[in-house]
Structures are given as structure tokens and as C-alpha cells.
Amino acid sequence: MSLPTARMARMANAIRALSMDAVQAANSGHPGMPMGMADVATVLWTEFLKHDPKAPHWADRDRFVLSAGHGSMLIYSLLNLSGYARPTMDDIRNFRQLGSPCAGHPENFLLEGVECTTGPLGQGLAMAVGMAMAERHLNAVFGDELVDHRTWVVAGDGCLMEGINHEAIGLAGHLKLGRMNVLWDDNRITIDGDTDLSTSEDIKARYEATGWHVTSCDGHDFDDIRRALNEAQADPRPSLVACRTVIGKGAPNKQGGHNVHGAPLGADEVAAAREYLGWDAAPFEIPADILVDWHATTERGQAVHAEWQARLASDAGRRAKFESHMAGIGDRASPALEAYVRDLAANPKIVATRKASEMALGPLTEQLPQLVGGSADLTGSNNTKTASTAPFSADDYSGRYVYYGIREFGMAAAMNGMALHGGVAPYGGTFLIFSDYCRNAIRLSALQQINVTYVLTHDSIGLGEDGPTHQPIEQIMSMRLIPNLNVYRPCDTIETAECWALALEAPKTPAVLALSRQNLPQLRGEGDADWSAATNRSAKGAYRLKGADAPRKVVLVATGSEVAVAMECAAKLEEQGVGADVVSMPCMELFAAQDAAYRADVLPTDALKVSIEAGVTQGWERFIGDNGLAIGIDRFGASAPAEELFAKFGITAEAIVPQILNKLNG
């Protein structure tokens, strides 16, 4: 039931007042968007959004994504006014200050009700595509009684300009994600000024061309907003609602101009806005009657939530299955791989690690229904599809394999949205070299503390003839620079399985699996006949694969395909009486997290430490020290068969052993 227009206007003005007061107090922020979209947001949250502030993690809630994250005071105001535990008014008073959960841009790990971290424009909308995909998939699995919700997005002109927007809306339109609605803050302003400075495209036509339903409304007319949102809800296609707004609405001397976009209004304009809006409450104070109206709007969501809980409780078996599924993978990946790894120990396989990944995914996808895979048009190269993963499509949302097309950035962001939604553990593949296309989404996986697995194949010059444009030289080390991202580069079939288990069992840490195109020997097997999570040697990030026979003088540290090269080097050194350990380091991050005693045992100070990796050498000094020897490639690759390239760039035992001996002999 709709409230009278006058009361709705006062509810919207509460958003405007909090937004301008918080930005003014911080002397930093973006008041224009929340003030301009206050009317649209009020209609959405009071009449359409299905949520329960008392249960912010309710599985069947609608998802609200503020893609235009610079306007963060919009969501902070909405959460506070509608009765979420936080942010409190003190939190809002301390907007953008150290210790306040009201950060400059919304962070999912700071506030319940913030579904995802937004700020890098376009990514919120693209993550919302993943949320809508997860909703449709879980709906197909559990039915309308348990999964039946929508994804709502507030996006600005910047979100719609960014390249990722094109990838995201193309995917959403193709998949007919009709439960997704984007409310475009059509204020025709960017930081630089009017949008006609930089664009003249027909945005509505672009969305229509990708299969979206498009409608418009006056973003300051409650009845027209209501009409447009109803129209969007009713259409089976994803919807774009162009909400024509005035940026900074309510600031009489600055509204409508770009100066209100990203700076405080100033004390004089705040005072003028109060008079203009008829708002006589003190800063950070909301009149009691307005709070009553805001709190009353949540009763609808609480009632719907109670009905949902009753349906869930009515069938104990269905409830157990649903709750187990939504709880995630937990520690179940390792048990799913036990029989497979034990068989490998008895029956070694010489395969590329991309193939080893596919082999490990067989039992994983068979036993873990949360896994939803995909590839950016490289399925046959990434080896990400299994017999258990039928296609996810507009005709069958129960499928668990997404054909993302050539949309690396869009894929990565959508996977973030799936993971944030819950009930889905996403993994997706492309070539390691193309990690640069989706790097910012990988960074957001890490920042948001979510479990997403990136299968990045063709991990070195070992891919061969495609040449330097496709040969990742700096990418593996650059991935390791991202905090809270575990980068795995396994050396064989068993390490690949171990790394998959570790990746899936880290609920707050995303993972990169860097995998080879070329076949590699199986170096593990001895001691793995009774493999389990407890005996996962990769869990410590690095371990002694082979101990020295002669008195140890050298420790060879390698990753991926170069571990086999290190083993060859060790054999040649031992022939000359030089004792050499071989350390496999599938994950630098996990090794760095071990205690000092373990690290000192694996990499002792009384031996020459040599790193071998077919990539840049920068970064290895952390482990081999200033006096170590770093073998790698500090230039771009070339086009030739893999064997010739490894010889050309000196990643062979024949080229490395003489350097080691020279170093030992001074």
C-alpha cells in the first residue's frame, strides 16, 4: 500500500538530509547521487524490495546493489532508516572516518545489507548479473517456494559507460534474466560536466539491442516511479528503468550541475537546502513521524520472511537439503578427491595440469552440487567442463556450466556476484595472459573475501607457437601481488588436485590456478597411497619434494612445469657430488603464512637457494635472498615450439646447472 505523496516526500528528504550532512561533516564524499535518487530509492525500498532488516542474511531476500558506489550515503541512509542494526547514527556521523563501517564506498564485509563492494564503476551491475544467475539456478533446483527473489541495481552514467557494462548486459540479455532490474540514475552529469562532453550514444537502444526491456520515468514523481517499477517487474526480460533525475535535488543553487557530484555542498548551501526542502531537524536527527513511516515499511518483508520460514520448516528433508546446499562446500572438497588422488598414486599420469584440473573436477563436480563452472569461450582449452555440468541457459537454469563468451571481465564479475549471493561456488576459465582483462574483478574477489576460483591456463612460454602476445611473463607474479588471493601453480596431477581442494576449502579467499598447456610428468605418488586432507603436502605452500643425497649445498625452488626441470638439475648436480634439495612451491602465499621454523627448514640459510620459474624473476628474492640465483624470463617471449623456447630462454638443466656451479665456486 502506497503512502500519501507528502509523507513519501518527507521520507525521501530524510535520505537527502543524512546524505548532505554526512558529506559535509566528513568534508568529503558525493552528495549529488543520493540526493537525486532519493525519491526512486524510497519507492523501491518501501514498496518493492523484499527484505527483512532483522534477518539480513535471509536466503530469499531481494538483492539490492548500489553499483554507483560513490553515492554510498544512499545505502547507508536506507539501511539506517529502515531499521538495520547498523549503521547507527553515530556510524553515519563518522562517515568516511577511520573505524566507521560507513566507508567512502560500500564494503560488503563492513555492513550487513551491503551485498557487494562497489565503487569501480560498472562492476556492481556486473556482479548483479551473477546474483541474478545464482537466483535462477537455485530456483530451478529448489523451486519457487524457497527461491523466488529479484536483483535490483542502482547505476549511474559511469556504470553504463564502462566497458564491463557491455559484457554484463549482453550476458544478462542472452540468459533472459528477467528477475534483474537496473534503475539508471539518468541525471546526464559526470565529474567533468554534462554527459554530452563525452558521449552521444543511445543507451536505451543499446540495452534493447541486447534483449532488455527498457522503460523510463520521472525520477521525482512517485506515481511515475511506481508505474515504471511495476512495468519492470512484470516483464520477463531484464529491465532498464531510465530514471530522469536532477543531481543534488534539493540543493537550490547547485542541483543539476556537476559541482554537486563529488564535493560537499558547503555550509551555506546545506542551510539553503534545509530551507528549500522544509527540513528543520538538526543534523543527523530524523523526526519521529518519519522514522515511524520508514520502520513500518519493513513489516511487509518480515511477513513474507515468516511465510517463507514456514514453508521451509514444513518439509524436514527439503529443509536439510536446502540448508546444506546454502552452507557451501566447507571442508568437503578433500574427501571428494580422496579416491581419485589415491588412484593417481598407484597409476601415474603424464598430462598437462590443465588436463589434470579437468580430471580433478570430475569427482568434485559430481559430489559438490554447489560448483558452477564456465569459460570465456575457451572450454576446450581451459578444460573446465565435466560430465556433471550441463549448460546453464535461458532454457535450463538448472545447468552448471556457463558459456560466458569472450567476456573475461564480465565473467569474473559475474562469478563474484554468484559467490556473494550464496549457494553457488563459481569457477571460470581463461588464459593466464587474459587475467589482465579481468584483474580488477579478481582484486574485488579478494577485497570482498569470497571464494571464487580462476582457472588460468596456458601459464608460460610452454604454450608455444601463439607467441609473446599469449605468453604470460609477468602475470603470475602480478597476481601474487594482490592481498588475500592464493595463487597456485601446481607441478603435476596430484598437486593440481591438492590445490583444487585448498582453493575450494578457503571460504574467504579466492584462488588462481595457473595451469600448463604442455604435458608434465607426475612427480608425486610415493607416500600418497592413503592421501587425505591431513596429508595434503601443498597445504603449507611449499615442501621438500626431494632431499639431497650428497651433503646439501643447493636448494632448488620451483613451481609448475619448472619443478620437473629442478628435478633434472638436482640429478645432474648430485652426479657431481653437489647435494641438492628440490622444493616445490605451488603457493607462495600459503608458504609465507607458515611459522619461521618451517620456512627455515624448507629454505635453510646454509645453502645456495635457486628459484626456477618461467616468468619474471622479480619477487623471488623474498625467498632466495640477495645472494640467491633467480632463473626466469625478464623479457617477452617468442613464437616457437615449447621445447625450443625453454632452450632459448635457458629454462633447462643444461643451461641452469653451470650457473649454479659457477655461483658455488665464486
C-alpha positions, 0 to 999 in steps of 0.5 A: 500500500502506497503512502500519501505523496507528502509523507513519501516526500518527507521520507525521501528528504530524510535520505537527502538530509543524512546524505548532505550532512554526512558529506559535509561533516566528513568534508568529503564524499558525493552528495549529488547521487543520493540526493537525486535518487532519493525519491526512486530509492524510497519507492523501491525500498518501501514498496518493492524490495523484499527484505527483512532488516532483522534477518539480513542474511535471509536466503530469499531476500531481494538483492539490492546493489548500489553499483554507483558506489560513490553515492554510498550515503544512499545505502547507508541512509536506507539501511539506517532508516529502515531499521538495520542494526547498523549503521547507527547514527553515530556510524553515519556521523563518522562517515568516511572516518577511520573505524566507521563501517560507513566507508567512502564506498560500500564494503560488503564485509563492513555492513550487513545489507551491503551485498557487494563492494562497489565503487569501480564503476560498472562492476556492481551491475556486473556482479548483479548479473551473477546474483541474478544467475545464482537466483535462477539456478537455485530456483530451478533446483529448489523451486519457487517456494524457497527461491523466488527473489529479484536483483535490483541495481542502482547505476549511474552514467559511469556504470553504463559507460564502462566497458564491463557494462557491455559484457554484463548486459549482453550476458544478462540479455542472452540468459533472459534474466528477467528477475534483474532490474537496473534503475539508471540514475539518468541525471546526464552529469559526470565529474567533468560536466554534462554527459554530452562532453563525452558521449552521444550514444543511445543507451536505451537502444543499446540495452534493447539491442541486447534483449532488455526491456527498457522503460523510463520515468520521472525520477521525482514523481512517485506515481511515475516511479511506481508505474515504471517499477511495476512495468519492470517487474512484470516483464520477463526480460531484464529491465532498464528503468531510465530514471530522469533525475536532477543531481543534488535535488534539493540543493537550490543553487547547485542541483543539476550541475556537476559541482554537486557530484563529488564535493560537499555542498558547503555550509551555506548551501546545506542551510539553503537546502534545509530551507528549500526542502522544509527540513528543520531537524538538526543534523543527523536527527530524523523526526519521529513521524518519519522514522515511524513511516520508514520502520513500518515499511519493513513489516511487509518483508518480515511477513513474507520472511515468516511465510517463507520460514514456514514453508521451509520448516514444513518439509524436514528433508527439503529443509536439510537439503536446502540448508546444506546446499546454502552452507557451501562446500566447507571442508568437503572438497578433500574427501571428494578427491580422496579416491581419485588422488589415491588412484593417481598414486598407484597409476601415474599420469603424464598430462598437462595440469590443465588436463589434470584440473579437468580430471580433478573436477570430475569427482568434485563436480559430481559430489559438490552440487554447489560448483558452477563452472564456465569459460570465456569461450575457451572450454576446450582449452581451459578444460573446465567442463565435466560430465556433471555440468550441463549448460546453464541457459535461458532454457535450463537454469538448472545447468552448471556450466556457463558459456560466458563468451569472450567476456573475461571481465564480465565473467569474473564479475559475474562469478563474484556476484554468484559467490556473494549471493550464496549457494553457488561456488563459481569457477571460470576459465581463461588464459593466464595472459587474459587475467589482465582483462579481468584483474580488477574483478579478481582484486574485488574477489579478494577485497570482498573475501569470497571464494571464487576460483580462476582457472588460468591456463596456458601459464608460460612460454610452454604454450608455444607457437601463439607467441609473446602476445599469449605468453604470460611473463609477468602475470603470475607474479602480478597476481601474487601481488594482490592481498588475500588471493592464493595463487597456485601453480601446481607441478603435476596431477596430484598437486593440481588436485591438492590445490583444487581442494585448498582453493575450494576449502578457503571460504574467504579467499579466492584462488588462481590456478595457473595451469600448463598447456604442455604435458608434465610428468607426475612427480608425486605418488610415493607416500600418497597411497592413503592421501587425505586432507591431513596429508595434503603436502601443498597445504603449507605452500611449499615442501621438500619434494626431494632431499639431497643425497650428497651433503646439501649445498643447493636448494632448488625452488620451483613451481609448475612445469619448472619443478620437473626441470629442478628435478633434472638439475638436482640429478645432474648436480648430485652426479657431481657430488653437489647435494641438492634439495628440490622444493616445490612451491605451488603457493607462495602465499600459503608458504609465507603464512607458515611459522619461521621454523618451517620456512627455515627448514624448507629454505635453510640459510646454509645453502645456495637457494635457486628459484626456477620459474618461467616468468619474471624473476622479480619477487623471488628474492623474498625467498632466495635472498640477495645472494640467491640465483633467480632463473626466469624470463625478464623479457617477452617471449617468442613464437616457437615450439615449447621445447625450443623456447625453454632452450632459448630462454635457458629454462633447462638443466643444461643451461641452469646447472653451470650457473649454479656451479659457477655461483658455488665456486665464486 
